[in-house]
């Protein structure tokens, strides 16, 4: 008897549903699908009780190595790889943030918002997250503003417990978190997948709109799939998931193992993993969105990914897996992914077209 991963009953029906949903997908005639690879790192330099000096050294590792790696494997359009650092709002250290910002200014990444909390209140959430967002914009020149001058950003929830979704009620406390995020300027959430955590949703391998029910937890358990040219429900938050599937275990080949798109010292890329990512990645028309995540600040992950070559191999293997299928590969930040998905939903970008706002693609249209 084959044993599935812990908590699989929450998401296996959704996984089967995603296979059925995508089974009839075919590329538009005469066009070439594009895989949009985006790294969404839970970047916690002060994690594990690190001192500020240790945090600064962790970021320095990325300053030394990531720009070179990003430029070493350009995408199909000649663009360098992009890495989005989701930095914890509760660990705001200006000098640490500014060092990450120096990487962003080299054109190889971006900073977005991460947050760990427990038994929180509306007022505290607004204060901590709202203050952090303003400081990123006003003191570091990060994030963006819309036409009305409101700051816009993307989010990852610490401990996976978005919208109070932990089965034991831990690591959040806010049943109305989706509403709070939208009110503070969040445009998209990149938390999922979270398996084998009990916070995992039943909808998997999807890009969808989640509508908040402030009286209940885990409002994002299901939602409305994003469709090209179809407007979202009112007051919904965009949810961008990464791959969640099962694949053959590298060592015990008769057994399945869980695949969630994590990159870590214990989860380095392989060609088998890269192929499984493409099979599970959600798509809208000819646009395939491949989200990978990790905790890259900690030494046990940063060293093998940077000095050990894990990230460079990830870029090379993803490109090879795309070439095997006749796909192009493009690199985007989390914000650019959000913008592209919104353009597809609004009909500003055709299902087999390219976004006009991305300069690196200008020569490919």
Secondary structure, DSSP 4 states (H G I P E B T S, - for coil): -PPPPTTHHHHHHHHHHHHHHHTT--PPTT---EEEEEEEEEE-TTGGG--HHHHHHHHHHHHHHHHHHHHHS--TTSPPP-EEEEEEGGG--HHHHHHHHHHHTTTSEEEEEEE--SS--HHHHHHHHHHHHHHHHHHH--SEE-TTS-EEEEEEEGGG-GGG-STTS-S---TTHHHHHHHTTEEEE-----TTSTT--SS-S-EEEEE--TTSS-GGGS-EEP-TT-PPPTTEEEEE----EEEE-SSSTTSEEEE--EEBTTB---HHHHHHHHHH-EEETTEEEEEEEE-TTSHHHHHHHTTTSHHHHHHHHHHHHHHHHT-EEEE--HHHHHHHHHHHHHTSS-TTS--TT-GGGGGG-
